[in-house]
Every structure is written in C-alpha cells, then in structure tokens.
Amino acid sequence: MGFVRAAVFASIVAIGGAAYIYRDDVIREVGPHIGMGTAAKTAEAQASPAAGAQPQGRRGRLNPGGAVPVVVMPVTREAMPVVVDAVGTVQSIASVQIKPRMDSQIMKVNVEEGALVKEGDILFELDARSLKAQLGQIEAQIRKDQAQVMQARRDLQRNEELLSKNAGTVVQRDNAGTSLKAAEAQLEADEAAKASVQTLLTFTEIRAPVSGRIGSIANKAGAVVRTGDNSATSTLATINQIDPIYVSFAIPQIILPDLRAAMAKGPVTVTAIIDDTKKQSGEMAFIENTVDPNTGTVTAKARIGNANELLWPGQFVKVEIVLGIESNAISVPASAVQLGSQGPFVFVIKDGVAELRQVVVKRTQDGRAVIGKGVENGEQVVVDGQLRLVQGASVTIRPPTVDPNRPAAPPRG
C-alpha cells in the first residue's frame, strides 16, 4: 500500500515539473481556450519599453475596452521669452537711522509713525534757545569788531599822511598797521564762531535725508537725547526708501554668462510676483562681483518702481528674469509632458493611434513646456487621458473641458 502511494506522489511531481519547464508552450497552445492569452498579451505589452517609460502604477492596458478618449492640442512654434525664476527679497535702496548730532531736548515731533516723508521735511525740533543766545552774542561781537577795524583803518591812514609831511614817525605808522591787522583777525575769528553756532542750530532741526516711510518713533516731545547714548532708544526713527526699491535674489552661476550678455545688449526686465494679479516690473541694476563658493550662486539686484507701494522691505517674492526672446520655440502645454523611467515623454496622436515620444524639455513657463527635441510643429499631443495610454493604443479625440494651457492651481489646505 505504501509503495502505491509513493508511486502516485512521484507521478504528480514529474507531471508538475514538466508543466513548469514547458509552461510557455502550454500557454501558447492552451491559453486561448482557457483565457490566458489576454493576460499574456497584457503582460507582454506592459513589459515593452514604451510601457516601461510610464511611471510605476500608471500603466494602462492596450485597448481594454476599445478606443481611449483623450484631449489633444497641437504643437506650436512661437516666440517664447527665455525666463529664469528665482526667489527674491525686497530691500530698501536707502535705510537711514535718524540720530541726534548734539545733546538737547526734543521740543516738537512733526511727523507721525509710519508716515510718508519727503527729503528735507523737518521731523524733529530740538531746544535751540541757548544756541540762539550764543549767536546773538557773537553777532554783537562782530559788529564791535567791524567798528574797530574801521577805526584802525582811519588811524593807519592818518599816520601815513603825517609821515608823508614829516609830522609823524615810522613807528607810529607801523603800530597803526599792526592794530588794523589784529582787528581784522578778530573779526574773522568771530565770524567763524558765528558759522559754528549757525551749524549747531541746523542740528536742532532734524530733517529727512531721503524720501520714504518712517518707522516707529522711540522718543517723543520732552525727551532728552544725547549723542553718546548707545541704548535702544538712541535712534529717533528709521526711514526706508520705498520708491524705487530693490529686489535682491540669487541665481546659479551657470546663468551668469547669459545674464551678463543680456545686460550688455540692453536693459534686462525683472518682474517681482506676489501673486497672479500683483506684479511689479523693473530692470537689472547690480550683480555681485563674487560667486558664493558655498552655494554656487551670485547675488543680483533689480531696481523696481514702487509708487503704489506693492513691494515692502523684507518681503519675499517670486522673481522672473527675462534674458531674451526665443523667436521660433517649439512648445506644448505643460500638461502634455509626463515623466517616466527614461525621462520626460509625450503621447503623439497619428491616425487615431497613440505614439509614445521621448522629449527634451528646455524649460517650462506660463503653462507651456518649451521642447528642444522630440516633436515637430503641428503634431497633436495628448493633454488629458494619458493615464490609460500605452504605445500603439487606439484613441478617440474629445473636446477639452478646461484650458490645457492654464497652469494648474496649487493645492489648498
């Protein structure tokens, strides 16, 4: 009995091994009758290089339910700007801290916090009474000096006349000349002292050195300010120039030659973008003279008009630098480009059949992908329905429901 069981078990093993070894022939001969042919064909289609170009988990089946409905758009040749994107920071062209230049007391504050001021506006008035008194004393001394100079000149003239008539002496004439020079020197000294006091008086009127927005005002009327004060309140206020304004950003060093070449040809347009409806444009103003070796980038600045104060110092914005215009660029909607294991690709429709085409994407901007190689002008590419496509799949073209050239909205939440 045991011998019979062993023989049966050995027969089963032999039959199973033969079936495994000759499984391909079995599937080819028997598969169509038991439903294995379709699965084998599907596996073969998915194992093809065209199917492998699609991302894992997004491979379709070759016409599982007939033609695949897709939306197509033509490949176009058009003028496309060469744009470099960056992230920038808004900076004031001038940011001036207002500090006192003399020890005094604030008598009046003529500006509100956050106000827009113009160059030359009086912001603070300090106590000037003692300086005005000193100025009065010096002016009186000057008038005295002027009278003494006039008297000394008359004395010198008289002594010269007496000496010419042999009625005076040379010593008297020389003494008169010395007295005149001393009086003139005293007059010059007093006039210099007057100029010094007048200069100090200008320090009592603190004016705006630039036009811009003033920040917080730490000291109010009645506060005593000192030039040697290093505390947090030593700065009376800070003025930031708002219009025009700088936008600073970093670009890769590989872009630097193209940027410099574009600047040599003329003004390079730079656009600061806050959102789709808020943009400000200006021109390149400055490129740093050193590449940062740690990041491989170089700092650049754009000068942008800001009369509407849309840009604010310290704000982060998206920056677009237009290096030029590519007149005959081949472009497709960005939604047509898919990413596979062998790189980006698109599906081109010819005679109702999908053809997978590897492409070289030069750049993507404004919802369009500029193609360097892979497609030709006028060909039809799939912009919707690619997830069900494979190489050689039959398709039917349906009208678009949304604009395929519009950039996809960012996710919310």
TIVEX-584324 format. One record per residue (C-alpha): residue in one letter; chain; x, z, y. Coordinates in nm, 3 decimals, always signed. Example, Ala and Ser with C-alpha at 12.3 -4.5 7.8 and 13.67 -1.06 7.14 Angstrom:
REM TIVEX-584324
   residu   chaine        c1        c3        c2
        a        A    +1.230    +0.780    -0.450
        s        A    +1.367    +0.714    -0.106
END
This chain:
REM TIVEX-584324
   residu   chaine        c1        c3        c2
        m        A    +0.000    +0.000    +0.000
        g        A    +0.282    +0.086    +0.236
        f        A    +0.455    -0.241    +0.150
        v        A    +0.141    -0.439    +0.255
        r        A    +0.122    -0.258    +0.592
        a        A    +0.488    -0.328    +0.663
        a        A    +0.441    -0.699    +0.585
        v        A    +0.139    -0.724    +0.819
        f        A    +0.329    -0.549    +1.101
        a        A    +0.628    -0.783    +1.061
        s        A    +0.398    -1.088    +1.078
        i        A    +0.240    -0.967    +1.402
        v        A    +0.581    -0.911    +1.561
        a        A    +0.700    -1.256    +1.459
        i        A    +0.389    -1.427    +1.596
        g        A    +0.414    -1.236    +1.930
        g        A    +0.783    -1.320    +1.969
        a        A    +0.722    -1.688    +1.906
        a        A    +0.438    -1.690    +2.159
        y        A    +0.665    -1.530    +2.421
        i        A    +0.951    -1.773    +2.360
        y        A    +0.725    -2.079    +2.370
        r        A    +0.490    -1.941    +2.643
        d        A    +0.542    -2.238    +2.881
        d        A    +0.439    -2.488    +2.613
        v        A    +0.140    -2.273    +2.518
        i        A    +0.022    -2.255    +2.879
        r        A    +0.067    -2.629    +2.926
        e        A    -0.128    -2.713    +2.608
        v        A    -0.391    -2.438    +2.604
        g        A    -0.406    -2.321    +2.967
        p        A    -0.653    -2.583    +3.099
        h        A    -0.902    -2.483    +2.826
        i        A    -0.889    -2.108    +2.900
        g        A    -0.849    -2.108    +3.285
        m        A    -0.472    -2.054    +3.301
        g        A    -0.390    -2.390    +3.461
        t        A    -0.523    -2.297    +3.805
        a        A    -0.325    -1.972    +3.811
        a        A    -0.008    -2.150    +3.707
        k        A    -0.054    -2.415    +3.973
        t        A    -0.119    -2.146    +4.233
        a        A    +0.195    -1.960    +4.129
        e        A    +0.394    -2.283    +4.147
        a        A    +0.255    -2.360    +4.494
        q        A    +0.338    -2.012    +4.619
        a        A    +0.687    -2.035    +4.474
        s        A    +0.758    -2.356    +4.669
        p        A    +0.995    -2.346    +4.968
        a        A    +0.708    -2.432    +5.205
        a        A    +0.504    -2.137    +5.092
        g        A    +0.808    -1.911    +5.099
        a        A    +0.854    -1.988    +5.468
        q        A    +0.539    -1.792    +5.548
        p        A    +0.557    -1.415    +5.593
        q        A    +0.502    -1.200    +5.284
        g        A    +0.138    -1.108    +5.237
        r        A    +0.009    -1.402    +5.446
        r        A    +0.044    -1.688    +5.195
        g        A    -0.270    -1.889    +5.128
        r        A    -0.379    -2.085    +4.827
        l        A    -0.376    -2.460    +4.808
        n        A    -0.735    -2.552    +4.895
        p        A    -0.907    -2.270    +4.701
        g        A    -1.245    -2.361    +4.849
        g        A    -1.198    -2.707    +4.995
        a        A    -1.052    -2.808    +5.332
        v        A    -0.932    -2.523    +5.558
        p        A    -1.093    -2.515    +5.905
        v        A    -0.827    -2.499    +6.177
        v        A    -0.791    -2.535    +6.554
        v        A    -0.523    -2.777    +6.673
        m        A    -0.357    -2.853    +7.005
        p        A    -0.127    -3.141    +7.098
        v        A    +0.246    -3.109    +7.151
        t        A    +0.311    -3.192    +7.516
        r        A    +0.610    -3.298    +7.722
        e        A    +0.601    -3.137    +8.067
        a        A    +0.812    -2.977    +8.337
        m        A    +0.880    -2.616    +8.242
        p        A    +1.073    -2.363    +8.450
        v        A    +1.378    -2.200    +8.295
        v        A    +1.288    -1.834    +8.332
        v        A    +1.489    -1.524    +8.245
        d        A    +1.295    -1.200    +8.200
        a        A    +1.431    -0.857    +8.289
        v        A    +1.315    -0.507    +8.380
        g        A    +1.391    -0.404    +8.735
        t        A    +1.383    -0.101    +8.961
        v        A    +1.261    -0.118    +9.320
        q        A    +1.520    +0.013    +9.568
        s        A    +1.522    +0.055    +9.944
        i        A    +1.771    -0.162   +10.127
        a        A    +1.837    +0.138   +10.353
        s        A    +1.759    +0.501   +10.276
        v        A    +1.867    +0.725   +10.565
        q        A    +1.867    +1.104   +10.569
        i        A    +1.788    +1.240   +10.915
        k        A    +2.009    +1.540   +11.006
        p        A    +2.076    +1.719   +11.338
        r        A    +2.404    +1.649   +11.517
        m        A    +2.401    +1.972   +11.714
        d        A    +2.282    +2.331   +11.682
        s        A    +1.947    +2.367   +11.852
        q        A    +1.579    +2.443   +11.811
        i        A    +1.311    +2.187   +11.729
        m        A    +1.076    +2.168   +12.024
        k        A    +0.848    +1.888   +11.905
        v        A    +0.782    +1.675   +11.598
        n        A    +0.647    +1.334   +11.697
        v        A    +0.574    +1.190   +11.352
        e        A    +0.353    +1.270   +11.056
        e        A    +0.479    +1.294   +10.699
        g        A    +0.464    +0.958   +10.522
        a        A    +0.412    +0.764   +10.845
        l        A    +0.542    +0.413   +10.904
        v        A    +0.803    +0.428   +11.181
        k        A    +0.988    +0.161   +11.376
        e        A    +1.354    +0.155   +11.465
        g        A    +1.410    +0.354   +11.786
        d        A    +1.098    +0.573   +11.762
        i        A    +1.156    +0.936   +11.868
        l        A    +1.097    +1.152   +11.561
        f        A    +1.214    +1.499   +11.673
        e        A    +1.288    +1.657   +12.012
        l        A    +1.538    +1.946   +12.027
        d        A    +1.582    +2.206   +12.301
        a        A    +1.773    +2.032   +12.583
        r        A    +1.737    +2.283   +12.867
        s        A    +2.091    +2.422   +12.861
        l        A    +2.241    +2.074   +12.842
        k        A    +2.034    +1.958   +13.135
        a        A    +2.157    +2.258   +13.335
        q        A    +2.517    +2.172   +13.249
        l        A    +2.455    +1.816   +13.352
        g        A    +2.324    +1.936   +13.692
        q        A    +2.636    +2.144   +13.746
        i        A    +2.865    +1.856   +13.661
        e        A    +2.678    +1.615   +13.886
        a        A    +2.717    +1.861   +14.174
        q        A    +3.088    +1.892   +14.100
        i        A    +3.118    +1.515   +14.101
        r        A    +2.963    +1.496   +14.446
        k        A    +3.214    +1.756   +14.565
        d        A    +3.499    +1.558   +14.407
        q        A    +3.381    +1.242   +14.578
        a        A    +3.383    +1.419   +14.917
        q        A    +3.735    +1.550   +14.854
        v        A    +3.853    +1.203   +14.760
        m        A    +3.713    +1.061   +15.083
        q        A    +3.883    +1.337   +15.284
        a        A    +4.214    +1.281   +15.107
        r        A    +4.198    +0.908   +15.184
        r        A    +4.139    +0.980   +15.554
        d        A    +4.432    +1.226   +15.560
        l        A    +4.659    +0.971   +15.397
        q        A    +4.554    +0.705   +15.648
        r        A    +4.622    +0.937   +15.946
        n        A    +4.965    +1.036   +15.815
        e        A    +5.060    +0.672   +15.766
        e        A    +4.957    +0.595   +16.127
        l        A    +5.156    +0.892   +16.262
        l        A    +5.458    +0.792   +16.058
        s        A    +5.438    +0.437   +16.195
        k        A    +5.451    +0.585   +16.551
        n        A    +5.736    +0.821   +16.458
        a        A    +5.498    +1.113   +16.519
        g        A    +5.484    +1.226   +16.159
        t        A    +5.713    +1.273   +15.866
        v        A    +5.751    +1.105   +15.530
        v        A    +5.688    +1.437   +15.356
        q        A    +5.352    +1.475   +15.522
        r        A    +5.254    +1.123   +15.418
        d        A    +5.365    +1.178   +15.057
        n        A    +5.177    +1.509   +15.037
        a        A    +4.862    +1.335   +15.157
        g        A    +4.904    +1.064   +14.893
        t        A    +4.951    +1.328   +14.621
        s        A    +4.637    +1.510   +14.733
        l        A    +4.440    +1.184   +14.710
        k        A    +4.557    +1.114   +14.356
        a        A    +4.474    +1.471   +14.247
        a        A    +4.124    +1.442   +14.395
        e        A    +4.069    +1.108   +14.220
        a        A    +4.187    +1.255   +13.885
        q        A    +3.949    +1.549   +13.924
        l        A    +3.666    +1.308   +13.992
        e        A    +3.744    +1.110   +13.675
        a        A    +3.756    +1.430   +13.469
        d        A    +3.419    +1.544   +13.597
        e        A    +3.268    +1.200   +13.532
        a        A    +3.398    +1.218   +13.170
        a        A    +3.242    +1.563   +13.135
        k        A    +2.915    +1.418   +13.260
        a        A    +2.930    +1.140   +13.000
        s        A    +2.994    +1.401   +12.728
        v        A    +2.691    +1.607   +12.826
        q        A    +2.478    +1.293   +12.852
        t        A    +2.583    +1.205   +12.497
        l        A    +2.485    +1.550   +12.376
        l        A    +2.150    +1.506   +12.547
        t        A    +2.084    +1.195   +12.336
        f        A    +2.132    +1.415   +12.026
        t        A    +1.829    +1.618   +12.136
        e        A    +1.613    +1.309   +12.081
        i        A    +1.636    +1.217   +11.714
        r        A    +1.528    +0.854   +11.676
        a        A    +1.455    +0.639   +11.370
        p        A    +1.771    +0.442   +11.279
        v        A    +1.572    +0.187   +11.073
        s        A    +1.211    +0.083   +11.030
        g        A    +1.039    +0.219   +10.721
        r        A    +0.839    +0.501   +10.568
        i        A    +0.932    +0.860   +10.645
        g        A    +0.913    +1.119   +10.370
        s        A    +0.848    +1.492   +10.373
        i        A    +0.938    +1.683   +10.690
        a        A    +1.102    +2.011   +10.594
        n        A    +1.134    +2.164   +10.944
        k        A    +0.853    +2.196   +11.195
        a        A    +0.848    +2.275   +11.566
        g        A    +1.019    +2.608   +11.638
        a        A    +1.268    +2.591   +11.351
        v        A    +1.636    +2.633   +11.433
        v        A    +1.862    +2.362   +11.290
        r        A    +2.240    +2.375   +11.252
        t        A    +2.495    +2.107   +11.181
        g        A    +2.683    +2.322   +10.927
        d        A    +2.372    +2.402   +10.723
        n        A    +2.407    +2.283   +10.362
        s        A    +2.074    +2.416   +10.237
        a        A    +1.789    +2.208   +10.101
        t        A    +1.618    +2.212   +10.440
        s        A    +1.921    +2.079   +10.629
        t        A    +1.776    +1.728   +10.605
        l        A    +1.492    +1.694   +10.851
        a        A    +1.345    +1.389   +10.676
        t        A    +1.436    +1.071   +10.488
        i        A    +1.342    +0.720   +10.594
        n        A    +1.322    +0.444   +10.331
        q        A    +1.318    +0.084   +10.444
        i        A    +1.018    -0.081   +10.279
        d        A    +1.008    -0.435   +10.415
        p        A    +1.207    -0.619   +10.294
        i        A    +1.308    -0.433    +9.980
        y        A    +1.550    -0.470    +9.688
        v        A    +1.464    -0.509    +9.320
        s        A    +1.765    -0.424    +9.104
        f        A    +1.791    -0.544    +8.744
        a        A    +2.047    -0.611    +8.470
        i        A    +2.095    -0.946    +8.299
        p        A    +2.301    -1.030    +7.987
        q        A    +2.650    -1.155    +8.064
        i        A    +2.574    -1.479    +7.877
        i        A    +2.321    -1.564    +8.153
        l        A    +2.571    -1.502    +8.435
        p        A    +2.723    -1.856    +8.446
        d        A    +2.379    -2.017    +8.459
        l        A    +2.265    -1.778    +8.732
        r        A    +2.572    -1.840    +8.946
        a        A    +2.536    -2.215    +8.900
        a        A    +2.173    -2.197    +9.008
        m        A    +2.265    -1.989    +9.316
        a        A    +2.530    -2.246    +9.410
        k        A    +2.261    -2.514    +9.422
        g        A    +2.026    -2.318    +9.647
        p        A    +1.804    -2.008    +9.667
        v        A    +1.707    -1.868    +9.327
        t        A    +1.347    -1.747    +9.312
        v        A    +1.288    -1.399    +9.171
        t        A    +0.938    -1.263    +9.108
        a        A    +0.859    -0.894    +9.068
        i        A    +0.550    -0.849    +8.850
        i        A    +0.343    -0.532    +8.845
        d        A    +0.054    -0.688    +8.652
        d        A    -0.112    -1.028    +8.618
        t        A    -0.267    -1.008    +8.965
        k        A    +0.008    -0.825    +9.157
        k        A    +0.326    -1.025    +9.209
        q        A    +0.585    -1.049    +9.486
        s        A    +0.844    -1.326    +9.512
        g        A    +1.180    -1.331    +9.686
        e        A    +1.534    -1.461    +9.642
        m        A    +1.852    -1.351    +9.469
        a        A    +2.067    -1.152    +9.710
        f        A    +2.353    -0.994    +9.521
        i        A    +2.544    -0.998    +9.192
        e        A    +2.772    -0.708    +9.099
        n        A    +3.139    -0.804    +9.076
        t        A    +3.188    -0.638    +8.735
        v        A    +3.022    -0.668    +8.395
        d        A    +2.941    -0.333    +8.238
        p        A    +3.158    -0.326    +7.922
        n        A    +2.932    -0.068    +7.756
        t        A    +2.616    -0.279    +7.774
        g        A    +2.746    -0.633    +7.828
        t        A    +2.519    -0.674    +8.130
        v        A    +2.572    -0.734    +8.500
        t        A    +2.364    -0.581    +8.778
        a        A    +2.189    -0.811    +9.025
        k        A    +1.955    -0.756    +9.317
        a        A    +1.677    -0.965    +9.469
        r        A    +1.559    -0.935    +9.829
        i        A    +1.179    -0.947    +9.840
        g        A    +0.942    -0.937   +10.135
        n        A    +0.708    -0.640   +10.111
        a        A    +0.483    -0.642   +10.417
        n        A    +0.186    -0.534   +10.204
        e        A    +0.396    -0.252   +10.051
        l        A    +0.304    -0.357    +9.699
        l        A    +0.652    -0.252    +9.584
        w        A    +0.759    +0.111    +9.621
        p        A    +1.107    +0.262    +9.589
        g        A    +1.174    +0.389    +9.236
        q        A    +0.902    +0.174    +9.079
        f        A    +0.967    -0.012    +8.751
        v        A    +0.860    -0.377    +8.747
        k        A    +0.896    -0.682    +8.527
        v        A    +1.130    -0.941    +8.680
        e        A    +1.131    -1.318    +8.631
        i        A    +1.433    -1.517    +8.748
        v        A    +1.378    -1.892    +8.775
        l        A    +1.710    -2.065    +8.702
        g        A    +1.570    -2.417    +8.735
        i        A    +1.315    -2.666    +8.605
        e        A    +1.343    -2.848    +8.271
        s        A    +1.165    -3.173    +8.354
        n        A    +1.092    -3.306    +8.001
        a        A    +1.046    -2.995    +7.791
        i        A    +0.860    -3.016    +7.458
        s        A    +0.615    -2.727    +7.441
        v        A    +0.336    -2.595    +7.219
        p        A    +0.100    -2.300    +7.255
        a        A    +0.287    -1.983    +7.160
        s        A    +0.015    -1.901    +6.906
        a        A    +0.116    -2.207    +6.702
        v        A    +0.460    -2.064    +6.618
        q        A    +0.480    -1.847    +6.305
        l        A    +0.778    -1.653    +6.172
        g        A    +0.893    -1.700    +5.813
        s        A    +1.189    -1.606    +5.598
        q        A    +1.371    -1.922    +5.711
        g        A    +1.286    -1.879    +6.078
        p        A    +1.004    -1.996    +6.306
        f        A    +0.776    -2.275    +6.190
        v        A    +0.454    -2.456    +6.282
        f        A    +0.193    -2.648    +6.088
        v        A    +0.162    -3.012    +6.196
        i        A    -0.159    -3.196    +6.101
        k        A    -0.125    -3.557    +5.987
        d        A    -0.415    -3.747    +5.835
        g        A    -0.605    -3.425    +5.764
        v        A    -0.311    -3.266    +5.576
        a        A    -0.101    -2.968    +5.689
        e        A    +0.275    -3.017    +5.704
        l        A    +0.498    -2.711    +5.745
        r        A    +0.770    -2.786    +6.001
        q        A    +1.067    -2.560    +6.083
        v        A    +1.129    -2.549    +6.460
        v        A    +1.387    -2.422    +6.706
        v        A    +1.226    -2.213    +6.981
        k        A    +1.429    -2.218    +7.303
        r        A    +1.210    -1.972    +7.494
        t        A    +0.851    -1.852    +7.533
        q        A    +0.684    -1.812    +7.871
        d        A    +0.333    -1.812    +8.014
        g        A    +0.176    -1.855    +7.670
        r        A    +0.385    -2.166    +7.588
        a        A    +0.678    -2.198    +7.347
        v        A    +0.946    -2.446    +7.451
        i        A    +1.068    -2.624    +7.136
        g        A    +1.420    -2.754    +7.109
        k        A    +1.382    -2.927    +6.772
        g        A    +1.118    -2.984    +6.505
        v        A    +0.819    -3.152    +6.667
        e        A    +0.753    -3.459    +6.879
        n        A    +0.534    -3.527    +7.178
        g        A    +0.171    -3.599    +7.084
        e        A    +0.171    -3.437    +6.741
        q        A    -0.108    -3.195    +6.655
        v        A    -0.011    -2.835    +6.572
        v        A    -0.234    -2.560    +6.434
        v        A    -0.302    -2.275    +6.674
        d        A    -0.569    -2.094    +6.469
        g        A    -0.625    -2.078    +6.094
        q        A    -0.259    -2.077    +5.983
        l        A    -0.307    -1.776    +5.755
        r        A    -0.485    -1.990    +5.492
        l        A    -0.249    -2.286    +5.511
        v        A    +0.033    -2.397    +5.283
        q        A    +0.232    -2.718    +5.264
        g        A    +0.002    -3.011    +5.184
        a        A    -0.326    -2.827    +5.232
        s        A    -0.629    -3.031    +5.340
        v        A    -0.782    -2.926    +5.671
        t        A    -1.084    -2.984    +5.889
        i        A    -1.047    -2.956    +6.264
        r        A    -1.288    -2.732    +6.451
        p        A    -1.318    -2.676    +6.828
        p        A    -1.137    -2.374    +6.982
        t        A    -1.333    -2.064    +7.076
        v        A    -1.072    -1.928    +7.323
        d        A    -0.796    -2.082    +7.532
        p        A    -0.493    -2.101    +7.298
        n        A    -0.256    -2.129    +7.595
        r        A    -0.360    -1.791    +7.731
        p        A    -0.116    -1.511    +7.641
        a        A    -0.257    -1.256    +7.402
        a        A    -0.386    -0.941    +7.569
        p        A    -0.182    -0.627    +7.494
        p        A    -0.339    -0.380    +7.253
        r        A    -0.531    -0.095    +7.406
        g        A    -0.543    +0.268    +7.313
END
